[in-house]
Amino acid sequence: MLPFVLTFIKRFAPAKSPPNTATAKVKVPHNSIPGCRAIAPTIWEYVRPSTLDSSEDSSSPCLIMLMTWTGAYGQHISKYISKYAAIYPTSRILVITTSAKDIIWRSPVGKRERLLPAVNYILNLYGMPRSRRGGILLHLFSEGGANKGCELAIAYRAITGSQLPISAICMDSTPGHPRFLRLCSALAKSFPPKPILKQFATLIAIAALGVVWAVYHIFKGRVRALDAYALKTYLGPIQPHTLSELWMETDDLDFNLKLCDEIDYTIVSEALEELNILNYDLKAELLKYMSNERRKLIVETWSWQQMLDELSKLDEWQRNDDHNWPNGIADRRVKTGQLPQHYQPIMNECVVCKRLHSNWETIYGFNCNMHSGCETHAMEDTYCNICGI
């Protein structure tokens, strides 16, 4: 009976018309980039129009490299490519994308191996006969792009023994320090556009990245972000304005202090002068919690008058700081153990109220009468500025 019914349905069912190829929509993968050709997995080269003048402009960068954010859609990347192509029509453009796989399970070595075609592309480009050869404009997007930029610099140095010929870096929404929830958010947004993934994207990202985060922090140490070693060794020497910009990017005091200790103190001193205009609170925080040895080196670069003026200004900041924080930032960090391990706090204690407080006389023998405790002055002509006794 069943074969008869199936034969009947098949015989009298309306015939399906062949699809109209002229009007049928072709589904384009979300990760393909319009106007670009793939030269390797995740590496794309912008195809310049044949009608464009091929003569080079000495004022333009030789190569523009875009390191995209994790899971970036091709249609979104193409907007940046179009803008760069309009500004620098003679420059070549190379795009390197980042996927969720790079965050979850690809090792740094594996990521560098996948970047070898990009290294070869740069070497071939700079090996051409040239009338001029400018540098590279490197545009880093978010967490994924920042990580890929460092990995490319490491891979390039491993092969050539030299640094990437970078003339300019644009850090677009890049983190100064890795943050778990920000990475989870970036990973969740990078998943393919499927309804089931959209519903549980955040939970999946937290579960997947949580394992990776634990492995790297427990067994492999801190994950490399834009740290001082990578910047100095692979991206070239750090300039004062670059250092001050890095400090402005991150709110992690311990990370900033690590940069202070690893970079030449004369550069740190110049960068602090830039922060004097941009963000004085950050400058004061860095000086306050810097190691005493490094802090003295920096203060010794100042003139005597600058030293007196600056330390008076720092003392005014300290008094306002203590006013905003009832227990004082120094007290809070000392008591909660939040000071960096390499910093041995030299704090003064009021002999009357036993409260810890900091002053600036540890910088360069400058005796501050406003914040010094009872034990630092003669008892007959001083009193505790905190308790008033």
C-alpha positions in Angstrom: 0.0 0.0 0.0 2.8 2.5 1.0 4.7 2.1 -2.3 1.4 2.8 -4.3 0.8 6.0 -2.3 4.4 7.2 -2.8 4.2 6.5 -6.5 0.8 8.4 -6.7 2.3 11.5 -4.9 5.3 11.5 -7.1 3.3 11.2 -10.3 0.8 14.0 -9.6 3.1 16.3 -7.6 3.8 19.6 -9.4 7.2 19.6 -11.1 9.8 21.8 -9.5 11.1 24.5 -11.8 14.9 24.8 -12.0 16.3 27.7 -10.0 16.8 31.0 -12.0 20.5 31.5 -11.8 20.2 35.0 -13.0 18.1 36.1 -10.0 19.3 33.6 -7.4 21.3 35.2 -4.5 24.8 33.8 -3.9 25.6 33.5 -0.3 28.9 35.2 0.4 30.9 34.0 3.4 30.8 36.6 6.2 34.6 36.5 6.5 35.4 37.3 2.9 36.6 40.8 2.2 35.2 42.7 -0.8 37.9 43.9 -3.2 40.6 41.6 -1.7 42.2 38.3 -2.6 43.3 35.7 -0.1 47.0 35.0 -0.3 46.9 32.7 2.7 44.4 31.7 5.4 43.4 34.9 7.3 45.7 37.0 5.1 44.2 39.2 2.4 45.7 41.6 -0.1 43.8 44.6 -1.5 43.5 44.5 -5.3 44.1 47.9 -6.6 42.0 48.9 -9.7 43.9 48.5 -13.0 43.1 52.0 -14.0 45.0 53.4 -11.0 48.3 55.1 -11.6 51.0 52.7 -10.5 53.6 55.4 -9.8 54.6 55.6 -6.2 54.1 58.6 -3.9 57.1 59.3 -1.7 54.8 60.8 1.0 52.7 57.6 1.3 53.5 54.5 3.4 54.9 51.6 1.4 52.5 49.2 3.0 49.3 49.6 5.2 48.6 46.6 7.4 45.3 46.2 9.1 45.2 43.7 12.1 41.4 43.3 12.6 39.4 42.7 15.7 38.4 39.1 16.5 35.7 37.8 14.1 35.5 41.0 12.1 33.1 40.8 9.1 34.5 41.5 5.7 32.0 44.2 4.9 33.0 46.1 8.0 36.7 45.8 7.2 36.2 47.0 3.6 35.1 50.4 4.9 38.5 51.0 6.4 40.2 49.6 3.3 38.2 52.0 1.0 39.2 55.0 3.2 42.9 54.1 3.2 42.8 53.5 -0.5 41.4 56.9 -1.1 44.0 58.6 1.2 47.0 56.6 -0.1 46.1 55.3 -3.6 49.6 54.1 -4.3 50.1 52.1 -1.1 49.6 48.4 -0.9 47.2 47.2 1.7 47.4 43.9 3.6 44.7 42.6 6.0 45.3 40.0 8.7 42.1 38.7 10.4 41.7 37.1 13.8 39.2 34.3 14.6 38.0 32.7 17.8 40.4 29.8 17.2 43.3 32.2 17.7 42.0 33.1 21.1 41.0 29.6 22.3 43.4 27.0 21.2 46.1 28.3 18.8 49.4 28.6 20.5 51.7 31.6 19.9 54.0 29.4 17.8 51.1 28.2 15.7 49.9 31.8 15.1 53.4 32.8 14.1 53.6 30.0 11.6 50.3 31.1 10.0 51.8 34.6 9.7 54.8 33.5 7.7 53.1 34.4 4.3 52.7 37.9 5.6 56.4 38.0 6.5 57.4 36.8 3.1 55.1 39.4 1.5 56.9 42.2 3.4 60.3 40.8 2.4 59.3 40.5 -1.2 57.9 44.0 -1.2 61.1 45.5 0.2 63.2 43.4 -2.0 61.8 44.9 -5.2 63.8 47.5 -7.2 62.8 50.7 -5.7 63.0 54.4 -6.2 61.7 55.0 -2.8 60.5 52.7 0.0 58.5 54.1 2.9 57.7 52.4 6.1 54.7 50.4 7.2 51.5 51.9 8.7 50.3 49.4 11.2 46.6 49.7 12.3 45.8 47.4 15.3 42.1 46.8 16.2 41.1 45.7 19.7 42.4 42.7 21.5 42.8 40.4 18.5 44.6 42.9 16.4 47.0 43.9 19.2 47.9 40.3 19.8 48.4 39.6 16.1 50.6 42.7 15.7 53.0 41.5 18.5 53.1 38.0 17.0 53.9 39.4 13.6 56.7 41.5 15.0 58.1 38.4 16.8 57.9 36.2 13.6 59.5 38.9 11.5 62.4 39.3 13.9 62.9 35.5 14.2 63.4 35.3 10.4 65.2 38.5 9.6 66.9 39.3 12.8 65.7 42.9 12.5 62.7 44.9 13.5 59.6 45.5 11.4 60.1 48.7 9.4 57.2 50.4 11.0 56.8 54.2 10.5 53.5 54.7 12.3 51.2 52.6 14.6 47.5 53.3 15.1 46.2 51.5 18.2 42.4 51.5 17.7 40.5 50.4 20.9 43.4 48.2 22.0 43.8 47.2 25.6 46.7 48.2 27.7 46.4 45.0 29.7 44.5 41.8 29.2 41.1 41.8 30.9 39.0 38.6 31.2 35.5 40.0 30.7 36.6 42.2 27.8 38.2 39.2 26.1 35.0 37.2 26.7 32.9 40.0 25.1 35.2 40.1 22.1 35.1 36.3 21.7 31.3 36.2 22.0 30.9 38.8 19.2 33.2 36.8 16.9 31.1 33.7 16.7 29.5 32.9 13.3 26.0 34.4 12.8 23.9 31.4 13.9 20.8 31.8 16.1 21.9 29.1 18.5 25.3 30.7 19.1 23.8 34.2 19.5 21.6 32.9 22.4 24.4 31.3 24.4 27.4 33.3 23.0 28.5 34.9 26.3 28.2 31.7 28.3 30.2 29.7 25.7 32.8 32.4 25.6 33.2 32.5 29.4 33.4 28.7 29.6 35.9 28.3 26.7 38.1 31.3 27.6 38.0 30.5 31.3 40.0 27.3 30.7 42.5 29.1 28.5 42.9 32.0 31.0 43.5 29.6 33.9 46.1 27.6 31.9 48.1 30.7 30.9 48.0 32.3 34.3 48.8 29.2 36.3 51.2 27.3 34.1 52.5 29.7 31.5 52.5 33.0 33.3 50.9 36.3 32.1 49.6 36.4 28.6 51.7 38.9 26.5 49.8 42.0 25.6 51.6 45.2 24.5 54.2 44.7 27.2 57.5 46.6 27.5 59.6 43.6 26.3 57.6 43.1 23.1 57.6 46.8 22.3 61.3 47.4 23.0 62.6 44.3 21.3 60.3 43.8 18.3 58.6 47.1 17.5 61.6 49.3 18.1 62.7 51.8 20.7 60.1 53.5 22.8 59.8 57.2 22.6 58.6 59.4 25.5 55.3 60.3 23.7 54.7 56.6 23.0 55.2 55.7 26.6 52.9 58.4 27.9 50.2 57.2 25.5 50.6 53.6 26.8 50.2 54.9 30.3 47.0 56.7 29.3 45.6 53.5 27.7 45.7 51.3 30.8 44.4 51.8 34.4 46.7 49.1 35.8 49.2 50.8 38.1 51.4 47.7 38.6 51.7 47.3 34.8 52.6 51.0 34.4 55.2 50.7 37.1 56.7 47.7 35.4 57.1 49.8 32.3 58.8 52.5 34.4 61.4 50.0 35.7 62.2 48.4 32.4 62.7 51.5 30.3 65.6 54.0 30.4 64.9 56.5 33.2 65.6 59.5 31.0 62.8 58.5 28.7 60.5 57.9 31.7 61.3 61.3 33.0 60.5 63.0 29.6 57.2 60.9 29.4 56.3 62.1 32.9 56.7 65.7 31.8 54.1 65.0 29.0 51.8 63.5 31.6 52.2 66.7 33.6 49.9 68.3 31.0 47.8 65.3 29.9 47.0 63.6 33.3 48.7 64.9 36.4 47.0 62.5 38.7 48.5 59.6 36.7 52.0 61.2 36.9 51.6 61.6 40.7 50.4 58.0 41.1 53.4 56.7 39.2 55.9 58.8 41.2 54.2 57.9 44.4 54.4 54.1 44.0 57.6 53.9 42.0 60.6 52.2 43.5 62.7 54.6 45.5 65.8 53.9 43.5 64.1 54.6 40.2 62.3 57.7 41.6 65.5 59.3 42.7 67.1 58.8 39.3 64.1 60.6 37.7 64.0 63.5 40.2 67.8 64.0 39.7 67.1 64.9 36.1 65.1 67.9 37.3 66.6 71.3 38.0 66.7 72.4 41.6 63.9 74.9 41.1 61.8 72.4 39.2 62.4 69.9 42.1 61.1 72.3 44.7 58.1 73.4 42.6 57.2 69.8 41.6 57.5 68.3 45.1 55.3 71.1 46.5 52.8 70.4 43.8 53.0 66.7 44.6 52.4 67.5 48.3 49.3 69.5 47.4 48.1 66.5 45.3 48.8 64.2 48.3 46.7 66.3 50.6 43.8 66.3 48.2 44.3 62.6 47.7 44.0 61.9 51.4 40.9 64.1 51.5 39.2 62.1 48.8 40.2 58.8 50.4 39.6 58.8 54.1 42.2 56.2 54.7 44.5 57.5 52.0 45.4 55.5 48.8 48.8 54.6 50.4 47.1 53.2 53.5 44.6 51.2 51.4 47.3 49.7 49.2 49.6 48.8 52.1 47.0 47.2 54.2 45.4 45.2 51.4 48.8 44.1 50.0 48.1 45.7 46.6 51.4 47.3 46.2 53.7 45.6 43.6 56.0 43.0 45.0 59.2 44.8 43.9 58.2 47.9 45.8 59.2 48.1 49.5 57.0 50.8 51.0 58.7 53.3 53.2 55.8 54.7 55.2 55.8 57.0 58.2 53.6 56.4 61.2 52.2 59.0 63.4 53.4 58.3 67.0 50.1 59.6 68.4 47.4 58.0 66.2 49.5 55.2 64.7 48.2 56.0 61.2 50.4 55.2 58.2 50.9 58.0 55.8 53.3 58.8 52.9 55.3 61.9 52.2 57.7 63.0 49.6 60.9 63.3 51.6 61.8 59.8 50.5 62.1 61.2 46.9 65.1 63.4 47.4 65.5 64.4 51.0 62.8 67.0 50.7 61.2 67.5 54.1 57.5 68.2 53.7 56.1 69.9 56.8 52.5 69.3 55.7 52.4 65.5 55.7 55.3 64.4 57.9 54.4 62.5 61.0 55.1 63.4 64.6 58.3 61.3 64.8 60.0 63.1 61.9 60.2 66.5 63.5 61.1 67.9 66.9 58.2 67.2 69.3 58.1 70.7 70.7 57.3 72.5 67.4 55.2 70.1 65.5 52.0 68.2 65.8 50.1 65.5 63.9 48.4 67.0 60.8 45.9 64.1 60.7 44.5 63.9 64.3 45.5 67.5 65.3 47.2 66.4 68.5 
